[in-house]
Amino acid sequence: MDQLGYGLVACGRIVASHIDGIAETDGACVVALADTNPEKAALACERCRDDVAVYEDYRDLLAEPAVDVVVVMVPTQMHPEVTVAALEAGKHVYCEKAMAASIAGCREMIDARDRTGKLLMIGQSTRFRPPFAMARRLIKAGEVGEVIAVDGAFTGPANTPEQGATDSWRYCSDSAGNGHIINFGCHYIDTARFLCGEDPVSVSATVRNRFSPGMIQEDQFSVVAECDGGALITIAMYCVPEPVAPKHEGLTVYGTGGVIEALWRPDRVVLRRQGEGAQETPMDEDLRENYWVRIHRRFRRAIEDGGPVPVTAEDAMQNVQWGLGAYLASERREWVDLPLPEDLADYRGPQLDRTHSATRE
């Protein structure tokens, strides 16, 4: 296959990782950028190794014949609009997480993929980070027996009304359903699912907004999920105005024969089994490569070979089901079964009570 040209839509914080990952992928190069903010587009251009075309309107980028693959990085509620347009323009699409703000949005994207025959990958990148990829290999090798639970607690910043909104689309009232559960929790639940090989079938949750009323949908959550194979997954996130990160954050896998701690900052995997001391497990050689390169290399290979993509749309939609189910469980104070019923296809979670002036990422 000839070299693939990539068009990047929206130049927020994650764009640098994609530019670098594509640059290190054989047979791939960035040929176009689109962003309504000229300053962000200019900064992204400086990072590119080759000259690129720059557009303010993403539709102009989609009309560019040199673009074969589109990387969609607009706000989550815009994912269906841009992804469907890109697929219908004959482009393969890598769409950032979370897949969409509703199940109906996810289905629009899947329908467009099936209708056009183009490939669609969702950017659940955390599962590719070295500690989680390595932990999955240990689990598949039977190092901890049958997985019975995965647990993770994470920290983050809580913006207060006194501080005002940051330069982020998350602080706009039209980003309904895009609080921390959808935007960050989708990474954590995706990786937990990847590790245990099971999918949630019911959830219970507590969702709170302690420091950020009117700023964002929630700043605290704890979600427990029962999975189809019997495993439990617990994911929590605790945000404060001036957060102090613990020494390690990550996911702990509990098995019938041992425990795996898959941690980041720094990347580390620790295996514990009865009668043995803690064993820090070195990463396999292939996992030491930048994981963004591994992601783009695998997606390019899928395009070349005709699939499958590393993270399918159906796979990523499971994470949206989990997040929306968590919102409902907290609202109703009861367990919620998954998948959600058809009459909740347009449900998007809580909405903000006022709009803040903030530019899109």
DRENZA-894362 format. One record per residue (C-alpha): x, y, z. Coordinates in steps of 0.05 Angstrom, whole numbers, plus 5000, padded with zeros to 4 digits. Layout:
BEGIN
XYZ
...
end
This chain:
BEGIN
500050005000
502450714984
503651215039
497351415076
495752145086
492852335154
488252925168
487553145240
481153485261
481853935323
488654105352
487754045428
492453735478
492353035449
494353255379
501853235395
501452495412
498152345346
502952765305
508952415337
505851715332
504051805258
510952085243
514251445270
509450985232
512150715166
507850905107
504151465143
504652225146
500452815168
498153215107
492653665135
490053985199
483354315216
481754745276
477255355286
482855645331
488555895286
493455925345
492455185361
493054995288
499555395282
502655045343
500754365314
503854555247
510454705281
510653995308
509453675240
515553445201
512753615133
508754185105
501254095118
494954425092
491054805146
483554905147
478755245195
472854815173
473754065179
469353965117
474754285075
479753785103
474953215085
474853455013
482453405008
484252814963
490952714998
487452535063
486251785069
485351745145
481952245191
483652295265
477652595301
479252995364
473353465370
469053475434
465552815448
458553075432
461153245361
464152555347
458152275309
457552895264
464952915244
466052165242
459952025198
461952595151
469052315146
466751605132
461851845079
467552245048
471151585037
476151645094
478151145147
477151435217
480851405283
476051745332
478451945401
475051695463
469751725489
466251455428
460051895435
455752225488
449851745477
448451045452
444651335393
450951725374
455151085377
450150735331
450351305281
457851195275
457250445269
451850505216
456150985175
462050505180
457849915156
454750335100
461350595073
465749995084
471150425115
474850255179
473150595245
477550545307
476150865374
482051155412
481850775478
489350875483
490350715557
489849955546
496050015502
500450335557
506149855575
503949655646
496949465624
499149115561
504248725603
499148565657
494448285604
499947825579
501147565650
493747435658
493247055592
499346645614
495446425676
500046765726
494346955774
489246425756
482046645744
480847395750
475547545801
476148305806
479548935779
480049555822
482550255808
482250935842
484751575808
485752305825
484652945786
483553695791
476754005809
475554695781
471655145828
466955715809
471956195841
477355955794
472956015733
472755565672
479055335638
480155355563
476354705554
469954495520
468254075582
466154725616
460654885566
453454695580
452554365513
457453815533
451953425567
454152745589
461452905584
463552955656
469252565688
465651895683
465251915608
471752285593
476451955642
472451365668
471851085597
479350975596
479450635664
473550175650
476150015581
482849795609
479549405665
475249035614
481448915572
485048605632
479548145656
476547985589
469448105613
463948625601
459448965653
452248735656
449949175714
452649775751
451750145817
454650835828
455451445871
456552085831
457752745865
459653465851
463053715914
467454285889
465254445818
457754605817
455854925751
462854815724
462554085702
457753515711
461453155769
468153165804
467552515845
465051825826
465351105848
462450565803
461849815816
460349365758
458348635756
461048285693
458347745649
463547245672
462647395747
468347885758
467348545794
470349205769
470749805814
472950475786
473251115826
475851825814
476852345868
478153075849
480053665893
481954385875
489254275890
490453535880
496253145908
497552535866
499451885902
506051565887
502751065841
496051025806
493450455764
489349825767
489849225813
487748545786
485548025837
485847295815
484846615847
492346515845
495247205857
494947955848
497748415794
498849155807
499149505739
501550215755
503450845718
507751445737
512551085732
510350485690
510949875735
507949185740
508348795806
506248065812
504447785880
502947045894
501946655958
508446425988
512546885944
514947595953
512948165908
516048085839
516948695795
515948445724
520048765668
516348995606
517148575544
521848895494
516349065444
512549445497
518149935509
516650285443
512250905447
505250635453
502351165406
506850885352
504250185367
497050435363
497950775296
502150215268
496749715284
491250145255
495250245191
496249495187
488749395194
487549885137
492649515094
489948825110
482548995116
481848935192
480648795248
482049465280
485349465350
479249765385
472549665349
466650135355
462549585387
468049485439
468450225455
460850295459
461149825520
464950375557
459550895540
454250395564
458050335630
458551085639
451351255623
449050665666
453150955724
449651635717
442851295718
444750845777
446851455818
440551845799
435951265816
439950995875
439350295847
443049785804
442149895730
442549325679
446649375616
445849475558
441050055569
433949965540
432150275473
428150845503
434651105534
438651115469
438851885471
440451935545
446752355557
447352405632
447053035674
447253725643
450454365668
446054915694
449755485660
454555615603
461755845612
465756195558
471055705538
474255525472
474054805447
480254385456
end
